[in-house]
C-alpha cells in the first residue's frame, strides 16, 4: 500500500501504538473510520498510518495490522472516481472545485491516470466527511515511476500555479517523493522524502534510483 492511501477500518481498537491513543481518536474514528498510510517502513504485518483529528494540530501516528483493512482507496483511484463532480461543497471549497481543471491539465500533459488528490481533499472524497476548508490548499501526487521530463514538469508547474487555489504537487518516484517545484527549479540538492526519513540528493535522477539492499 502506497503512501497517501486511505484505509477504512472498524475503529480505534484496530490500531496498535506503544503509548495510549489520544482521547479524541476513538470519537473521530466513530465519525469517519479512515486512516492514511504514512511514509515509513512497514513492520511485519503492520502498516504505518495516521489519524486526522478535527483540527490541524490533532494528528496521531499508529500502526495497523493488514488484516484490519476493510477498504483501501489510493489517490489515483479518487481521481478516476471523480467524486468532486457531484460534491455539493464544490461552491464552498475552492480546492474541490479546482479538481475539474486539474483533470484537464493532467490529460493535456499526458498524465491522465497518473495523478490524484491527497491531504484533506482526498480524505473528504474517500470518507464523505467535510474535512477540506475554504482556505485549504490542494495537495496532489503524481505517480512518476519513470523520470518526468523537465519540460513537461515545468509546464505542469506553470499550469497549476494558474489555478484559483494554491496547489502543492509531489512527484512519487521509486526512491521517494520530491516537490514538483523543487524538481522544476533544478537546484541541487533536492529534498527526497523516503520511508527512512528525508534526505538530500544531488542529482536530478536520484529519486528514480532505488539503493540496493545491503
VEXZA-843958 format. One record per residue: residue in one letter; x, y, z of N, C-alpha, C, O in turn. Coordinates in steps of 0.001 Angstrom, whole numbers. Atoms other than C-alpha are relative to their C-alpha. Layout:
REM VEXZA-843958
{rec 'A', {X, Y, Z}, {X, Y, Z}, {X, Y, Z}, {X, Y, Z}} ...
REM end
This chain:
REM VEXZA-843958
{rec 'X', {843, -1191, 0}, {0, 0, 0}, {879, 1242, 0}, {1750, 1407, 854}} {rec 'X', {-847, -1178, 166}, {1483, 3277, -1128}, {-323, 1082, 1047}, {-1424, 1133, 1595}} {rec 'X', {225, -1191, -819}, {1910, 6393, 990}, {-1170, 795, -590}, {-1341, 846, -1808}} {rec 'X', {1189, -796, 340}, {-1231, 8588, 912}, {-1259, -838, -165}, {-2355, -280, -230}} {rec 'X', {1206, 813, 137}, {-3573, 5601, 539}, {-878, 182, 1237}, {-370, 313, 2351}} {rec 'X', {956, -119, -1098}, {-6707, 5909, 2677}, {-603, -1368, 276}, {-1051, -2067, -633}} {rec 'X', {457, 1324, -407}, {-7768, 2851, 4638}, {-1206, 132, 917}, {-1182, 892, 1885}} {rec 'X', {1166, 34, -893}, {-11187, 2208, 6137}, {193, -1143, 995}, {555, -2258, 621}} {rec 'X', {-190, 977, -1065}, {-11051, 389, 9467}, {-1254, -48, 874}, {-2168, 760, 710}} {rec 'X', {1185, 152, -853}, {-13520, -760, 12116}, {-61, 1062, 1087}, {-1150, 1468, 1492}} {rec 'X', {-23, -986, -1070}, {-12402, 1745, 14752}, {1338, 34, 688}, {2294, -591, 229}} {rec 'X', {-1272, -207, -698}, {-9714, 2710, 17237}, {602, -1290, 524}, {1822, -1384, 659}} {rec 'X', {-519, 1264, -524}, {-9416, -842, 18584}, {878, -731, -1005}, {1630, -1629, -626}} {rec 'X', {-814, 648, 1027}, {-7807, -1852, 15281}, {1442, 492, 7}, {2314, -147, -582}} {rec 'X', {-1321, -624, 50}, {-4781, 392, 15897}, {923, -511, 1089}, {485, -859, 2185}} {rec 'X', {-1042, 353, -957}, {-1518, -511, 17621}, {869, 1228, 244}, {1144, 2004, -671}} {rec 'X', {-861, -1138, -354}, {637, 2015, 19463}, {708, -315, 1302}, {145, -961, 2185}} {rec 'X', {-774, 270, -1206}, {3389, 1900, 22089}, {-576, 730, 1206}, {-454, 251, 2333}} {rec 'X', {621, -754, -1086}, {1568, 4533, 24158}, {-1491, 143, -302}, {-1939, -150, -1410}} {rec 'X', {1454, -95, 162}, {-2122, 5213, 24670}, {-370, 1001, -1097}, {314, 2005, -1298}} {rec 'X', {504, -912, 1019}, {-4077, 6835, 21860}, {-568, 1257, 655}, {-1140, 1165, 1742}} {rec 'X', {654, -1208, -526}, {-5161, 10456, 22423}, {-1511, -223, 117}, {-2091, -1017, -625}} {rec 'X', {1412, 252, -286}, {-8697, 10678, 23747}, {-899, 320, -1190}, {-1984, -252, -1304}} {rec 'X', {853, -394, 1112}, {-10030, 12286, 20560}, {-54, -1031, -1119}, {-948, -977, -1963}} {rec 'X', {-116, 930, 1127}, {-9019, 9380, 18294}, {-1237, -882, -142}, {-1767, -1031, -1243}} {rec 'X', {1142, 914, 80}, {-11862, 6999, 19177}, {-1238, 710, -533}, {-1951, 169, -1378}} {rec 'X', {1166, -748, 460}, {-14524, 9664, 18674}, {124, 366, -1474}, {-854, 310, -2221}} {rec 'X', {-207, -377, 1403}, {-13002, 10777, 15390}, {-218, -1194, -920}, {-819, -1055, -1986}} {rec 'X', {149, 1185, 836}, {-12890, 7236, 14036}, {-1426, -518, -9}, {-1831, -1191, -957}} {rec 'X', {1427, 345, 52}, {-16504, 6671, 15002}, {-713, 879, -1027}, {-1674, 450, -1665}} {rec 'X', {592, -940, 940}, {-17331, 9711, 12888}, {419, -321, -1439}, {-402, -294, -2356}} {rec 'X', {-547, 318, 1327}, {-15091, 8773, 9942}, {1105, -1033, 199}, {2239, -656, 495}} {rec 'X', {-974, 1049, -308}, {-13310, 5388, 10295}, {1051, -191, -1093}, {1171, -1271, -1671}} {rec 'X', {-1022, 38, 1043}, {-10486, 6210, 7885}, {1334, 476, 557}, {1384, 1406, 1362}} {rec 'X', {-1358, -410, -342}, {-6727, 6459, 8354}, {788, 112, -1302}, {376, -430, -2329}} {rec 'X', {-823, -194, 1194}, {-3987, 7464, 5898}, {1354, -677, 200}, {1914, -636, 1296}} {rec 'X', {-1293, 689, -80}, {-816, 5481, 5132}, {1113, 1040, 64}, {1204, 1929, -783}} {rec 'X', {-1140, -898, -182}, {2280, 7291, 6398}, {1207, -508, -793}, {1277, -1677, -1174}} {rec 'X', {-1228, 371, 698}, {5669, 7333, 4669}, {1006, -536, 1024}, {1801, 218, 1585}} {rec 'X', {-901, 657, -959}, {7528, 4870, 6874}, {90, -1470, -363}, {-812, -2015, -1000}} {rec 'X', {-164, 1420, 283}, {8864, 1342, 6630}, {-1089, -820, 669}, {-1431, -587, 1829}} {rec 'X', {962, 911, -600}, {6266, -1357, 7158}, {710, -899, 1002}, {1854, -1300, 788}} {rec 'X', {-459, 1037, -910}, {6753, -3604, 10154}, {-669, -1300, -419}, {-1618, -1274, -1203}} {rec 'X', {640, 1255, 385}, {5918, -7300, 9856}, {-1511, 47, 228}, {-1974, 139, 1365}} {rec 'X', {1466, 29, -24}, {2181, -7347, 9018}, {-633, 1278, 541}, {-1835, 1297, 807}} {rec 'X', {539, -1252, -514}, {1797, -3734, 10244}, {237, 1129, -989}, {1316, 1242, -1570}} {rec 'X', {-61, -1130, 921}, {1083, -645, 8148}, {105, 1290, 813}, {-661, 1472, 1760}} {rec 'X', {-70, -1288, -710}, {2185, 2834, 9331}, {-1148, 905, -460}, {-1285, 1184, -1651}} {rec 'X', {1157, -824, 353}, {-925, 5010, 9449}, {-72, 1229, 886}, {573, 1295, 1933}} {rec 'X', {249, -1196, -782}, {-2031, 8399, 10688}, {-1491, 246, 99}, {-2243, -51, -829}} {rec 'X', {1402, -356, -228}, {-5349, 9548, 12150}, {-106, 1519, -33}, {671, 2216, 619}} {rec 'X', {250, -1438, 84}, {-6664, 13009, 11275}, {-1009, 392, 1064}, {-2058, -240, 1187}} {rec 'X', {946, -536, -964}, {-8311, 14977, 14078}, {-769, 1168, -590}, {-515, 1561, -1729}} {rec 'X', {805, -1120, 511}, {-10811, 17821, 13724}, {790, 1295, -176}, {328, 2197, -875}} {rec 'X', {-834, -1184, 199}, {-8009, 20416, 13964}, {1339, -424, -587}, {1729, -1587, -491}} {rec 'X', {-1287, 291, 642}, {-4681, 20657, 12124}, {1015, -552, 1007}, {1874, -1358, 647}} {rec 'X', {-951, 439, -1021}, {-2816, 20102, 15415}, {-252, -1432, 459}, {612, -2046, 1085}} {rec 'X', {351, 1342, -474}, {-4583, 16803, 16044}, {314, -1027, -1087}, {-484, -1273, -1990}} {rec 'X', {-442, 1062, 880}, {-2643, 14128, 14197}, {612, -1086, 868}, {1360, -784, 1798}} {rec 'X', {-483, 1098, -837}, {-1845, 10714, 15619}, {582, -1097, -884}, {-97, -1606, -1775}} {rec 'X', {-652, 1092, 720}, {650, 8162, 14263}, {-257, -1311, 728}, {-227, -1369, 1957}} {rec 'X', {264, 1308, -590}, {-125, 4495, 14807}, {362, -1073, -1025}, {878, -780, -2104}} {rec 'X', {-257, 1143, 878}, {211, 1035, 13268}, {-1278, -813, -136}, {-2053, -953, 811}} {rec 'X', {1230, 728, 291}, {-2499, -1038, 11639}, {329, -1384, -548}, {1036, -1485, -1551}} {rec 'X', {-188, 1337, 581}, {-2475, -4834, 11139}, {-659, -84, -1375}, {-1759, 433, -1570}} {rec 'X', {548, 107, 1354}, {-3026, -5661, 7477}, {-1368, -660, 8}, {-2214, -355, -833}} {rec 'X', {1277, 711, -61}, {-5890, -7927, 8486}, {-1160, 909, 375}, {-2322, 539, 201}} {rec 'X', {1047, -914, -451}, {-7786, -4897, 9833}, {-433, 994, -1076}, {-1282, 1850, -828}} {rec 'X', {378, -902, 1094}, {-8016, -3115, 6472}, {-1310, -480, -616}, {-1383, -1593, -1136}} {rec 'X', {1298, 340, 581}, {-11648, -3105, 5332}, {-133, 510, -1430}, {-856, -71, -2240}} {rec 'X', {45, -584, 1339}, {-11131, -931, 2261}, {1229, 870, -189}, {1690, 1518, 751}} {rec 'X', {-1170, -820, 322}, {-8204, 773, 543}, {-318, 839, -1230}, {-745, 311, -2257}} {rec 'X', {223, -908, 1126}, {-8534, 3833, -1705}, {1257, 843, -175}, {1679, 1536, 750}} {rec 'X', {-1207, -768, 271}, {-5477, 5385, -3336}, {-350, 1284, -763}, {-1412, 1366, -1380}} {rec 'X', {286, -1270, 679}, {-5231, 8935, -4738}, {-369, -161, -1471}, {-1271, 519, -1959}} {rec 'X', {312, 185, 1408}, {-5226, 7696, -8330}, {-1421, -521, -196}, {-2080, -189, -1181}} {rec 'X', {1377, 486, 75}, {-8490, 5872, -7660}, {-992, 1131, 255}, {-2041, 1197, -385}} {rec 'X', {881, -1138, -265}, {-10029, 9028, -6205}, {-138, 879, -1239}, {-1228, 1369, -1536}} {rec 'X', {67, -786, 1227}, {-9127, 10894, -9396}, {-864, -694, -1040}, {-1645, -50, -1739}} {rec 'X', {783, 750, 983}, {-10631, 8133, -11519}, {-1494, 21, 335}, {-2331, 17, -568}} {rec 'X', {1409, -7, -416}, {-13868, 8185, -9483}, {-675, 1347, -241}, {-1893, 1403, -417}} {rec 'X', {501, -1357, 244}, {-14275, 11967, -9979}, {-1109, 379, 985}, {-2116, 971, 596}} {rec 'X', {1013, -280, -1007}, {-16208, 12284, -6725}, {-295, 1471, 186}, {-1372, 1837, 657}} {rec 'X', {211, -1445, -160}, {-15758, 16056, -6748}, {-1106, 515, -928}, {-1728, 1540, -646}} {rec 'X', {969, -487, 980}, {-18076, 16346, -9760}, {-1401, 109, 598}, {-2164, 1006, 239}} {rec 'X', {1320, -35, -604}, {-21130, 15583, -7650}, {-22, 543, 1408}, {-1040, 450, 2094}} {rec 'X', {-67, -494, -1371}, {-19971, 17189, -4428}, {-785, 1295, 158}, {-567, 2240, -601}} {rec 'X', {736, -1245, -229}, {-22403, 19793, -3070}, {871, 1095, 604}, {434, 2240, 718}} {rec 'X', {-880, -981, -652}, {-19408, 21527, -1420}, {974, 668, -972}, {1822, 1459, -558}} {rec 'X', {-907, -610, 985}, {-17646, 22492, -4650}, {-75, 1524, 37}, {945, 2200, -99}} {rec 'X', {160, -1458, -1}, {-19071, 26009, -4432}, {604, 640, 1241}, {914, 1831, 1237}} {rec 'X', {-528, -531, -1263}, {-17768, 26389, -853}, {1502, -204, 131}, {2176, 564, 819}} {rec 'X', {-1405, 382, -192}, {-14330, 24770, -1187}, {741, 93, -1337}, {604, -796, -2177}} {rec 'X', {-724, -153, 1264}, {-12082, 26079, -3995}, {890, -1194, -354}, {1051, -1513, -1532}} {rec 'X', {-878, 1140, 281}, {-9736, 23084, -3624}, {-767, -1144, -650}, {-221, -1851, -1497}} {rec 'X', {831, 1020, 640}, {-12585, 20730, -4530}, {-367, 422, -1418}, {-292, -379, -2350}} {rec 'X', {401, -490, 1315}, {-13747, 22895, -7419}, {1145, -52, -1003}, {917, -252, -2196}} {rec 'X', {-1159, -53, 898}, {-10206, 23078, -8840}, {336, -1348, -618}, {1057, -1400, -1615}} {rec 'X', {-356, 1327, 517}, {-10012, 19321, -9414}, {-469, -206, -1439}, {137, -976, -2184}} {rec 'X', {470, 92, 1391}, {-12013, 19700, -12635}, {1078, 535, -942}, {1380, -78, -1966}} {rec 'X', {-1060, -591, 821}, {-9297, 21981, -14041}, {1264, -852, 51}, {1947, -1014, -960}} {rec 'X', {-1191, 850, -122}, {-6530, 19732, -12687}, {-113, -1205, -917}, {866, -1591, -1555}} {rec 'X', {208, 1157, 870}, {-8022, 16777, -14546}, {335, 342, -1455}, {987, -440, -2146}} {rec 'X', {-275, -426, 1370}, {-7856, 18708, -17826}, {1490, 267, -208}, {2054, -77, -1246}} {rec 'X', {-1441, -269, 92}, {-4296, 19866, -17121}, {784, -1295, -118}, {1660, -1418, -974}} {rec 'X', {-724, 1279, 11}, {-3093, 16336, -16405}, {-206, -729, -1321}, {743, -1285, -1874}} {rec 'X', {271, 667, 1269}, {-4791, 14935, -19504}, {778, 659, -1131}, {1329, -25, -1994}} {rec 'X', {-704, -725, 1045}, {-3265, 17658, -21674}, {1495, -244, -12}, {2148, -94, -1044}} {rec 'X', {-1444, 241, -109}, {219, 16794, -20422}, {337, -1494, -3}, {1458, -1881, 326}} {rec 'X', {-256, 1439, 81}, {-148, 13038, -20871}, {114, -678, 1346}, {745, -1729, 1460}} {rec 'X', {-107, 552, -1351}, {-538, 12399, -17137}, {-1338, -536, 508}, {-1491, -779, 1705}} {rec 'X', {1281, 571, -398}, {-4122, 11105, -17126}, {231, -1392, 604}, {993, -2193, 64}} {rec 'X', {-151, 1292, -663}, {-4397, 8150, -14752}, {1236, -108, 863}, {1482, -1158, 1455}} {rec 'X', {-1244, 41, -779}, {-1127, 9069, -13023}, {16, 1037, 1116}, {1075, 1328, 1672}} {rec 'X', {38, -1036, -1023}, {-2307, 11701, -10550}, {-1207, -246, 904}, {-2106, -1023, 582}} {rec 'X', {1138, 80, -900}, {-4638, 12067, -7601}, {137, 1010, 1114}, {1231, 1511, 1372}} {rec 'X', {-43, -923, -1130}, {-5564, 14305, -4691}, {513, -682, 1255}, {406, -1900, 1400}} {rec 'X', {-442, 486, -1309}, {-4055, 13923, -1231}, {-506, 992, 1047}, {-1267, 1904, 725}} {rec 'X', {354, -943, -1046}, {-4492, 15681, 2110}, {-1475, 25, 330}, {-2170, -983, 200}} {rec 'X', {1376, -119, -476}, {-7823, 16997, 3348}, {-1020, -235, -1105}, {-2102, -761, -845}} {rec 'X', {920, 218, 1117}, {-9430, 16929, -111}, {-184, -1492, -246}, {-1310, -1955, -434}} {rec 'X', {94, 1450, 191}, {-8616, 13232, -547}, {-798, -646, 1124}, {-1615, -1535, 885}} {rec 'X', {715, 576, -1137}, {-9889, 12459, 2933}, {-1499, 239, -138}, {-2303, -650, 141}} {rec 'X', {1421, -299, 170}, {-13179, 14187, 2198}, {-622, -851, -1104}, {-1732, -1358, -945}} {rec 'X', {537, 783, 1104}, {-13633, 12396, -1121}, {-149, -1469, 361}, {-1082, -2130, -96}} {rec 'X', {72, 1413, -383}, {-12938, 8997, 442}, {-1022, -243, 1100}, {-1780, -1211, 1045}} {rec 'X', {807, 251, -1194}, {-14788, 9377, 3732}, {-1389, 621, -48}, {-2308, 149, 623}} {rec 'X', {1262, -731, 4}, {-17593, 11782, 2892}, {-109, 1021, 1114}, {-1100, 1746, 1197}} {rec 'X', {-11, -978, -1082}, {-16666, 13846, 5960}, {540, 1324, -519}, {1535, 1343, -1245}} {rec 'X', {-407, -1326, 482}, {-16356, 17597, 5318}, {1268, 452, 721}, {1200, 1128, 1748}} {rec 'X', {-1276, -328, -635}, {-12657, 17998, 6128}, {724, 1145, -697}, {1466, 1884, -50}} {rec 'X', {-635, -1112, 711}, {-11498, 20417, 3417}, {-701, 1304, 371}, {-1916, 1335, 568}} {rec 'X', {535, -1289, -405}, {-11953, 24082, 4284}, {105, 996, -1151}, {741, 728, -2171}} {rec 'X', {-16, -1042, 1036}, {-12462, 27259, 2280}, {1427, 387, -368}, {1728, 623, -1539}} {rec 'X', {-1377, -403, 260}, {-8773, 28114, 2655}, {969, -1147, -188}, {2179, -925, -200}} {rec 'X', {-884, 1161, 146}, {-7414, 24583, 2174}, {794, 58, -1303}, {261, 409, -2356}} {rec 'X', {-802, 198, 1202}, {-4526, 24091, -240}, {-463, -1289, -682}, {-1138, -2121, -76}} {rec 'X', {281, 1226, 734}, {-4899, 21431, -2912}, {1288, -807, -91}, {2204, -444, -829}} {rec 'X', {-1162, 885, 36}, {-2383, 18651, -2293}, {-212, -1054, -1079}, {-1265, -1689, -1144}} {rec 'X', {82, 940, 1113}, {-1661, 16476, -5335}, {1219, -904, -5}, {2300, -510, 431}} {rec 'X', {-1148, 874, 247}, {522, 13490, -6083}, {-25, -399, -1474}, {-1086, -578, -2073}} {rec 'X', {-158, 502, 1367}, {1845, 12457, -9484}, {854, -1251, 90}, {1997, -1198, 546}} {rec 'X', {-731, 1262, -63}, {2884, 8826, -9763}, {1002, -34, -1144}, {636, -260, -2298}} {rec 'X', {-1056, -104, 1010}, {6206, 9122, -11589}, {926, -1204, 136}, {2009, -1095, 710}} {rec 'X', {-831, 1202, -82}, {7544, 5580, -11893}, {1251, 119, -855}, {2240, -573, -617}} {rec 'X', {-1162, -316, 824}, {9913, 6896, -14571}, {231, 1505, 64}, {-706, 2255, 341}} {rec 'X', {-272, -1439, -92}, {11643, 10301, -14665}, {-958, 816, -864}, {-1230, 471, -2013}} {rec 'X', {888, -902, 720}, {9297, 13100, -15674}, {864, 1026, -732}, {1638, 1742, -97}} {rec 'X', {-820, -984, 734}, {10860, 15191, -18475}, {-160, 1395, 588}, {-1264, 1806, 947}} {rec 'X', {19, -1309, -652}, {11786, 18615, -17142}, {-967, 961, -696}, {-1651, 1737, -29}} {rec 'X', {884, -921, 712}, {9872, 20453, -19877}, {-1458, -260, 374}, {-2233, 677, 566}} {rec 'X', {1376, 320, -367}, {6673, 18592, -19033}, {-264, 362, 1459}, {-1343, 846, 1800}} {rec 'X', {145, -363, -1407}, {7261, 19079, -15305}, {-181, 1506, 155}, {-1002, 1960, 951}} {rec 'X', {113, -1455, -65}, {7740, 22815, -15851}, {-1368, 469, -490}, {-1957, 1389, 77}} {rec 'X', {1323, -359, 509}, {4548, 23001, -17909}, {-1070, -294, 1037}, {-1995, 496, 1225}} {rec 'X', {958, 357, -1043}, {2643, 21217, -15160}, {53, 1003, 1138}, {-985, 1455, 1622}} {rec 'X', {-163, -960, -1097}, {4050, 23524, -12501}, {-625, 1348, -360}, {-1279, 1981, 469}} {rec 'X', {561, -1274, 427}, {3069, 26568, -14512}, {-1518, -20, -71}, {-2170, 945, 325}} {rec 'X', {1455, 113, 87}, {-469, 25347, -15169}, {-638, -33, 1381}, {-1670, 602, 1599}} {rec 'X', {545, 84, -1352}, {-1056, 24502, -11502}, {72, 1352, 702}, {-788, 1678, 1520}} {rec 'X', {-146, -1323, -626}, {186, 27959, -10492}, {-1106, 953, -430}, {-1345, 1959, 239}} {rec 'X', {1071, -878, 487}, {-2665, 29496, -12508}, {-1362, -331, 612}, {-2335, 385, 374}} {rec 'X', {1270, 366, -618}, {-5375, 27738, -10504}, {-434, 1059, 1008}, {377, 1859, 1474}} {rec 'X', {540, -962, -969}, {-7617, 29752, -8204}, {332, -383, 1430}, {-18, 345, 2359}} {rec 'X', {-374, 473, -1323}, {-6244, 27772, -5257}, {1480, -389, -22}, {2009, -770, -1066}} {rec 'X', {-1410, 397, -62}, {-2701, 27083, -4082}, {95, -1512, -94}, {-532, -2222, 693}} {rec 'X', {-149, 1442, 206}, {-1679, 23627, -5335}, {1438, -412, 269}, {2374, 187, -260}} {rec 'X', {-1312, 578, -280}, {1240, 21614, -3965}, {29, -1413, -560}, {-811, -2240, -205}} {rec 'X', {-81, 1316, 625}, {2309, 18602, -6019}, {1299, -703, 393}, {2362, -85, 465}} {rec 'X', {-1154, 861, -268}, {4652, 15749, -5108}, {146, -997, -1134}, {-836, -1582, -1590}} {rec 'X', {-305, 1057, 944}, {6339, 13503, -7640}, {369, -1239, 802}, {1377, -1245, 1509}} {rec 'X', {-257, 1243, -727}, {6161, 9978, -6214}, {844, -915, -885}, {331, -1573, -1790}} {rec 'X', {-957, 786, 772}, {9264, 8249, -7591}, {337, -1289, 748}, {-27, -1424, 1916}} {rec 'X', {-305, 1268, -665}, {10584, 4749, -6812}, {793, 138, 1295}, {594, -651, 2219}} {rec 'X', {-831, -139, -1191}, {13106, 6015, -4236}, {-609, 921, 1045}, {-88, 1015, 2157}} {rec 'X', {616, -937, -932}, {10790, 8555, -2592}, {-731, 1088, -766}, {-969, 961, -1967}} {rec 'X', {765, -1080, 617}, {8940, 11784, -3280}, {792, 1304, 34}, {1529, 1581, 981}} {rec 'X', {-622, -1325, 56}, {10182, 15204, -4358}, {-1071, 1017, -382}, {-2022, 693, -1093}} {rec 'X', {906, -1084, 353}, {8366, 18507, -4626}, {131, 315, -1482}, {1240, 415, -2008}} {rec 'X', {-23, -367, 1417}, {7385, 19344, -8193}, {728, 1325, -185}, {1509, 1476, -1124}} {rec 'X', {-647, -1301, 121}, {8511, 22928, -7614}, {1515, -88, 92}, {2226, 547, -687}} {rec 'X', {-1448, 164, -140}, {11975, 21883, -6422}, {591, -689, -1219}, {1664, -318, -1697}} {rec 'X', {-485, 750, 1165}, {12351, 19450, -9300}, {98, 905, -1217}, {1054, 815, -1988}} {rec 'X', {4, -907, 1147}, {11458, 22133, -11840}, {1124, 1023, 102}, {1742, 1370, -904}} {rec 'X', {-1062, -999, -166}, {13912, 24642, -10354}, {1380, -595, -252}, {2322, 134, -564}} {rec 'X', {-1260, 705, 319}, {16678, 22031, -10792}, {1181, 533, 791}, {2305, 582, 290}} {rec 'X', {-1081, -489, -859}, {18685, 23446, -7920}, {372, -1090, 1002}, {-447, -1470, 1839}} {rec 'X', {-457, 1022, -937}, {20731, 20835, -6061}, {317, 666, 1341}, {763, 1813, 1380}} {rec 'X', {568, 1347, -39}, {20243, 19418, -3569}, {-1531, 25, 50}, {-2145, 1041, 374}} {rec 'X', {1432, 184, -116}, {16685, 18113, -3734}, {-304, -730, 1305}, {465, -1588, 1737}} {rec 'X', {433, 691, -1200}, {14829, 17035, -608}, {-826, -1208, -426}, {-1896, -1057, -1017}} {rec 'X', {671, 1243, 361}, {13824, 13395, -1097}, {-644, -591, 1243}, {39, -893, 2221}} {rec 'X', {741, 588, -1120}, {11124, 12052, 1225}, {-42, -1511, -190}, {-592, -1996, -1179}} {rec 'X', {-84, 1452, 121}, {11741, 8345, 1849}, {-605, -657, 1241}, {-833, 16, 2246}} {rec 'X', {512, 695, -1187}, {10360, 5679, 4216}, {963, 27, 1182}, {557, -220, 2318}} {rec 'X', {-991, -78, -1070}, {13591, 6084, 6211}, {267, 1432, 434}, {1228, 1693, 1158}} {rec 'X', {-174, -1398, -350}, {13193, 9841, 6561}, {441, 816, -1197}, {758, 269, -2253}} {rec 'X', {-392, -888, 1097}, {14045, 12853, 4439}, {1513, 38, -132}, {2232, -17, 865}} {rec 'X', {-1434, -153, 241}, {17476, 13138, 2821}, {203, 870, -1225}, {-704, 1031, -2041}} {rec 'X', {-329, -854, 1128}, {19193, 15418, 344}, {675, -809, -1094}, {1539, -1641, -815}} {rec 'X', {-628, 671, 1139}, {20105, 14180, -3129}, {538, 1064, -937}, {-27, 2151, -1053}} {rec 'X', {-713, -993, 806}, {22452, 15910, -5538}, {-363, -51, -1473}, {-315, 973, -2156}} {rec 'X', {247, 152, 1423}, {21481, 14538, -8934}, {-1493, -85, -284}, {-2231, -674, 506}} {rec 'X', {1431, 4, 303}, {18093, 15019, -10626}, {-575, -1385, -248}, {-1785, -1576, -131}} {rec 'X', {510, 1345, 248}, {17864, 11306, -11466}, {-36, -856, 1264}, {-542, -1978, 1229}} {rec 'X', {-91, 803, -1228}, {18449, 10158, -7854}, {-1354, -509, 505}, {-1419, -1646, 970}} {rec 'X', {1273, 540, -489}, {14730, 9897, -6928}, {-463, -1258, -722}, {-1329, -1977, -223}} {rec 'X', {406, 1180, 768}, {14430, 7189, -9583}, {993, -1148, 146}, {893, -2146, -568}} {rec 'X', {-964, 1059, -249}, {17337, 5112, -8274}, {-224, -546, 1392}, {-1, 152, 2381}} {rec 'X', {247, 632, -1299}, {16430, 2699, -5501}, {1302, -651, 461}, {1833, -1507, -247}} {rec 'X', {-1240, 602, -479}, {19514, 1833, -3374}, {-118, -1508, 123}, {-1155, -2031, 530}} {rec 'X', {-17, 1457, -119}, {20487, -1825, -3489}, {-29, -386, 1482}, {536, 312, 2324}} {rec 'X', {60, 483, -1375}, {19739, -3807, -326}, {1400, -395, 458}, {2199, -918, -319}} {rec 'X', {-1332, 328, -538}, {22750, -4272, 1939}, {165, -1516, 34}, {1210, -2014, 451}} 
REM end
